[in-house]
Amino acid sequence: MKKIILLSFLIAAAISLHAQQTYSNPLAVDLADPYVLHVKGDKYYMYGTGGARNGFAAYSSTDLVNWKNEGQVYFHDNKNGWSDPKAAWDGAYWAPEVYAINGKYYMFYSAQWKDNPTKEAENFRIGVAVADKPTGPFIDLNNKPIFDPGYPIIDANVLFDTNGKVYLYYSRCCYKHPVQSEIATWAKSKGWFNEIEESWVYGVALKPDFSGTIGEPVLLLRPPVSMKDKQAEWESRSVTSKEVNRRWTEGSTIFKKGNAYYMMYSANYFGGKNYAVGYATGKSPLGPFKKAANNPVLQKNVEQGGVVTGTGHNSITYSPDGKEMLCVYHGRTLKTGDKRVVFVDRMKILPDGKLVVEGPKTAAQQLPSGVK
């Protein structure tokens, strides 16, 4: 009997130890557009769309798997608030990203601008707020957006280049932006849609104090014009499936590896199953960028027997020991339904420069390297 009890104890201990060494997607975090900041000597902090009313929440973790809700860290009605919480989509507080600079924390985010004389339904702009801690409270630097390009913009992403220059990337929204293309002509001939609106990714230099931009924005990425373009099939699925009359290029995230700049981006309807991620490479922060032949690098897997759809709007972080590159993104599963939840999967840059994301995975996998 003692041997049986001892054996049962050892089996239970082994199962417990195995559970502590692995994790499974999706994580227990109800956010979309997840962005992870790793504060050296501290923790990981995650920000995203959702989890707060008229603002943003933060989560903290030591292992990238188990996350603690730190509560709301940005409120629209701070002393310099410029947004309109009563506008469509409850003010559209979307896609925050936080950067640690000289002991301060800067949050770039999208929201509906209250300066809206023509009453546009989509009046999104990008602002920046600052805090002394990654858990806030974040206060807007100015009582207005960083800049006004004359059209709605979302999905801010910032590059602090090795030469000290700073660049802001954003997506011009599809709103009132119909574009001529072979896909648009084809869809109209089918009687599906009269026009196809598109969102495009731009980049522009930022002033060092984030008070505005320098020079004119540069168009970096857009959906393919020709149906013969190898990217056209996967980037047009929202149209070809009759889902919606829009093609997106959004959720960009840029990083430098060696001498190359990698820009990951999401395409298709963010609320649908076809949302997917590709990437492009360039030799300078403002391009030109060339889309990769192995796109998309992250997409639904239900056709292969999986349970994941709607994978997109990713950020990039590294394991605690810095040895593994990780892709943090949102997606849906058959179990979670329409709710967007967070996934963390490994990614790598191969010797030939090809970017590969090892996901979406829902099976148990090892914790990120260096987790104690």
C-alpha positions in Angstrom: 0.0 0.0 0.0 2.8 2.4 0.9 4.4 1.7 -2.5 1.2 2.5 -4.3 0.8 5.7 -2.3 4.4 6.7 -3.1 4.0 5.9 -6.8 0.8 8.0 -6.9 2.5 10.9 -5.3 5.4 10.7 -7.7 3.1 10.6 -10.7 1.1 13.6 -9.3 4.4 15.5 -8.7 5.6 14.7 -12.3 2.3 15.9 -13.7 2.5 19.1 -11.7 6.1 19.8 -12.7 5.2 19.2 -16.3 2.3 21.7 -16.0 4.6 24.3 -14.6 7.1 23.9 -17.5 4.5 24.3 -20.2 1.7 26.6 -21.3 -1.1 26.5 -23.8 -2.7 29.2 -26.0 -4.9 31.2 -25.7 -3.8 32.9 -22.5 -6.3 34.1 -19.9 -6.2 37.7 -21.1 -9.2 39.3 -22.8 -7.4 41.9 -24.9 -7.1 42.6 -28.6 -4.2 44.3 -30.4 -1.8 43.2 -27.6 1.5 45.0 -27.1 4.1 43.8 -24.6 6.7 46.0 -23.0 9.6 44.3 -21.2 11.0 46.6 -18.4 14.6 45.5 -17.6 15.0 44.4 -14.0 11.2 44.4 -13.6 8.4 42.6 -15.4 6.6 42.3 -18.7 3.6 44.7 -19.2 0.8 44.1 -21.6 -1.5 46.7 -23.1 -4.3 46.4 -25.7 -7.8 47.2 -26.9 -10.4 46.4 -24.3 -10.3 45.7 -20.6 -11.1 49.3 -19.6 -13.8 51.9 -20.1 -12.9 55.0 -22.1 -9.2 54.2 -21.7 -6.7 51.4 -21.3 -5.7 48.7 -18.8 -2.4 47.0 -18.1 -1.4 43.5 -17.2 1.9 42.4 -15.7 3.8 39.1 -15.8 7.2 37.6 -15.0 6.9 34.7 -17.5 4.8 36.0 -20.4 2.2 33.3 -19.6 0.5 34.2 -16.3 -0.8 37.8 -16.2 -2.0 40.0 -13.4 -4.6 42.7 -14.1 -3.1 46.0 -12.9 -6.4 47.9 -13.6 -7.0 50.9 -15.7 -3.9 53.0 -16.4 -5.1 55.6 -18.9 -8.3 57.6 -18.5 -9.7 59.8 -21.3 -10.6 62.6 -18.9 -7.1 63.3 -17.7 -6.2 67.0 -17.6 -5.0 67.0 -21.3 -7.5 64.5 -22.7 -8.5 65.3 -26.3 -10.8 62.4 -27.2 -14.5 61.9 -27.4 -15.8 58.9 -25.4 -19.3 59.5 -26.7 -18.3 59.0 -30.3 -18.8 55.8 -32.3 -17.2 52.6 -30.8 -17.3 54.2 -27.3 -14.5 56.6 -28.4 -12.5 53.9 -30.1 -9.7 53.6 -27.6 -7.6 51.2 -29.6 -4.1 49.6 -29.9 -2.0 51.3 -27.2 1.8 50.8 -27.2 4.1 51.8 -24.4 7.8 52.6 -24.7 10.3 53.2 -21.8 12.4 56.3 -22.5 14.8 57.9 -20.0 12.9 56.8 -17.0 9.5 57.7 -18.4 6.8 55.6 -20.1 5.1 56.9 -23.2 1.8 55.5 -24.5 0.9 55.9 -28.1 -2.7 55.1 -28.9 -5.7 55.7 -31.2 -9.0 57.4 -30.3 -11.9 59.5 -31.7 -10.9 63.2 -31.8 -13.5 65.5 -30.3 -12.6 68.2 -32.8 -15.0 66.9 -35.5 -16.8 69.8 -37.2 -18.0 67.7 -40.2 -19.2 64.9 -37.8 -17.2 62.1 -39.4 -18.1 58.7 -38.1 -14.4 57.7 -38.1 -12.5 60.6 -36.8 -9.6 58.6 -35.3 -6.2 60.2 -34.5 -3.1 59.2 -32.6 -2.1 60.7 -29.3 0.7 60.2 -26.8 0.5 60.1 -23.0 3.3 59.9 -20.3 3.7 58.2 -16.9 6.3 57.7 -14.3 5.5 54.0 -14.1 4.3 51.3 -16.6 1.1 51.1 -14.6 0.4 54.8 -15.0 -1.5 56.9 -14.5 -0.8 58.1 -18.1 -1.4 61.8 -18.8 -1.6 63.1 -22.4 1.4 65.2 -23.3 -0.8 67.7 -25.2 -4.5 68.4 -25.4 -4.6 67.3 -29.0 -3.3 64.4 -31.2 0.3 64.3 -32.3 -0.7 65.5 -35.8 -3.6 65.7 -38.2 -2.9 64.3 -41.6 -6.5 65.2 -42.8 -7.8 61.6 -42.6 -8.5 59.1 -39.8 -5.5 57.1 -38.6 -5.0 54.2 -36.1 -2.5 51.6 -34.9 0.5 53.7 -33.8 3.9 51.9 -33.8 7.2 53.6 -33.0 10.8 52.9 -34.0 13.7 54.3 -32.1 16.4 53.8 -34.7 20.0 53.1 -33.9 21.0 56.5 -35.1 18.8 58.2 -32.6 16.0 59.2 -34.9 12.4 58.3 -34.1 9.7 57.2 -36.5 5.9 56.9 -36.2 4.0 54.3 -38.2 0.2 54.3 -38.6 -2.6 53.0 -40.7 -4.8 55.4 -42.8 -8.3 54.0 -42.3 -10.5 52.6 -45.0 -13.1 55.2 -44.2 -14.0 57.2 -47.3 -10.9 55.9 -49.1 -12.1 53.9 -52.2 -9.3 52.7 -54.4 -9.2 51.5 -57.9 -7.8 48.0 -58.4 -8.4 44.8 -60.3 -10.0 43.4 -57.2 -12.4 46.3 -57.0 -13.3 46.0 -60.7 -13.8 42.2 -60.3 -16.0 42.6 -57.2 -18.1 45.2 -59.0 -18.5 42.9 -62.0 -19.8 40.2 -59.6 -22.4 42.6 -58.3 -21.0 42.3 -54.8 -19.6 45.8 -54.0 -19.7 49.1 -55.9 -16.3 50.1 -54.5 -13.5 48.8 -52.3 -12.1 51.0 -49.6 -8.5 50.4 -48.4 -6.3 51.2 -45.5 -2.6 51.9 -46.1 0.4 52.0 -43.8 2.5 55.2 -43.6 5.7 56.2 -41.8 6.8 59.7 -40.7 9.7 61.0 -38.6 8.8 62.2 -35.1 10.1 65.1 -33.2 12.3 64.0 -30.3 9.8 65.3 -27.7 6.9 63.6 -29.6 5.2 67.0 -29.9 4.7 66.5 -33.7 6.1 65.1 -36.9 8.9 66.1 -39.2 8.3 66.2 -43.0 5.6 64.5 -44.9 4.3 60.9 -44.3 5.6 58.3 -46.7 3.3 55.5 -48.0 5.0 52.2 -47.2 2.4 49.4 -47.6 -0.9 49.0 -49.4 -3.0 46.1 -50.7 -2.0 44.8 -54.2 -3.5 46.6 -57.2 -3.1 43.6 -59.6 -4.8 40.2 -59.0 -1.6 38.6 -60.4 0.4 39.9 -57.4 1.3 37.0 -55.2 0.0 38.8 -52.1 -3.4 39.5 -53.7 -5.1 36.3 -52.7 -4.5 36.4 -49.0 -4.8 40.1 -48.6 -8.2 40.2 -50.4 -10.0 37.4 -48.6 -12.4 39.8 -46.9 -13.6 40.8 -50.3 -13.4 37.5 -52.1 -15.5 35.9 -49.4 -18.1 38.7 -49.7 -17.4 39.6 -46.0 -17.0 43.3 -46.5 -16.1 45.9 -49.1 -12.7 46.8 -47.5 -9.1 45.7 -47.7 -6.9 46.5 -44.7 -3.2 47.0 -44.2 -2.9 47.8 -40.5 -1.4 46.8 -37.2 2.2 47.4 -38.3 5.1 46.6 -36.1 8.6 47.3 -37.1 12.0 46.1 -35.8 15.6 46.0 -37.1 17.5 42.7 -37.5 21.1 43.1 -38.8 20.9 45.7 -41.6 17.3 45.0 -42.5 14.1 46.6 -41.2 11.2 44.1 -40.8 7.7 45.4 -40.9 4.9 43.0 -39.9 1.3 43.9 -40.7 -2.2 42.6 -40.7 -4.6 42.3 -43.5 -8.4 41.5 -43.9 -11.3 42.3 -41.6 -10.2 42.4 -38.0 -13.6 41.1 -36.9 -13.5 38.1 -39.2 -11.9 34.7 -39.6 -9.5 35.8 -42.4 -7.4 38.3 -40.4 -3.8 37.3 -41.0 -0.2 38.6 -40.7 2.5 39.2 -43.3 5.7 41.1 -43.4 7.9 43.2 -45.6 11.5 44.2 -45.5 13.5 47.3 -46.3 16.9 48.9 -45.9 15.7 52.1 -44.3 13.0 53.1 -41.8 10.9 54.7 -44.5 11.4 52.0 -47.1 10.9 51.1 -49.8 9.5 47.9 -48.3 9.1 44.6 -50.2 6.5 42.1 -49.1 7.8 38.6 -48.4 7.2 35.6 -50.6 6.3 33.4 -47.7 3.3 35.6 -46.6 1.1 35.2 -44.7 3.2 34.0 -41.8 0.3 33.7 -39.4 -3.2 32.8 -40.3 -6.3 30.7 -39.3 -5.7 26.9 -39.1 -9.3 25.6 -39.1 -8.8 24.2 -42.7 -6.0 22.1 -41.3 -8.0 20.7 -38.4 -7.2 23.5 -36.0 -9.5 25.7 -33.9 -8.0 29.2 -34.5 -9.2 32.0 -36.7 -8.7 35.8 -36.8 -5.0 35.9 -36.0 -3.6 39.4 -36.2 -2.3 42.7 -34.9 0.8 41.4 -33.3 3.7 42.8 -31.3 7.2 41.3 -30.7 9.0 40.6 -27.4 11.8 38.4 -26.2 12.1 35.7 -23.6 13.5 36.5 -20.1 17.0 35.4 -21.2 16.7 37.2 -24.5 17.3 34.1 -26.6 13.9 33.6 -28.0 11.8 36.0 -30.2 8.1 35.8 -29.4 5.1 36.9 -31.4 2.2 38.2 -29.3 -1.1 38.5 -31.1 -4.8 38.1 -30.8 -7.0 35.5 -32.3 -10.2 33.5 -31.8 -10.9 29.9 -31.1 -14.0 27.8 -31.6 -14.5 27.9 -27.8 -14.0 31.7 -27.4 -16.3 32.6 -30.3 -16.2 36.3 -31.3 -14.1 37.3 -28.3 -10.5 38.2 -29.2 -7.9 36.6 -26.9 -4.1 36.6 -26.6 -1.7 34.1 -28.0 2.1 33.9 -27.6 4.1 31.8 -30.0 7.7 31.6 -31.0 9.1 33.3 -34.1 12.5 33.4 -35.7 14.5 35.0 -38.4 16.2 32.2 -40.5 19.8 32.5 -41.8 18.4 33.5 -45.2 16.4 36.4 -43.6 13.0 34.7 -43.8 10.7 35.4 -40.9 8.8 32.5 -39.5 6.0 32.4 -36.8 5.6 29.0 -35.2 1.8 29.3 -34.8 -1.0 29.5 -34.2 -0.5 26.8 -31.5 -3.0 25.6 -28.9 -1.1 22.5 -27.9 1.1 22.6 -24.8 4.5 24.1 -25.4 7.6 24.9 -23.3 7.6 28.1 -21.3 9.8 30.9 -22.9 13.5 30.3 -22.2 14.9 31.8 -19.1 11.6 31.7 -17.1 12.5 30.9 -13.4 
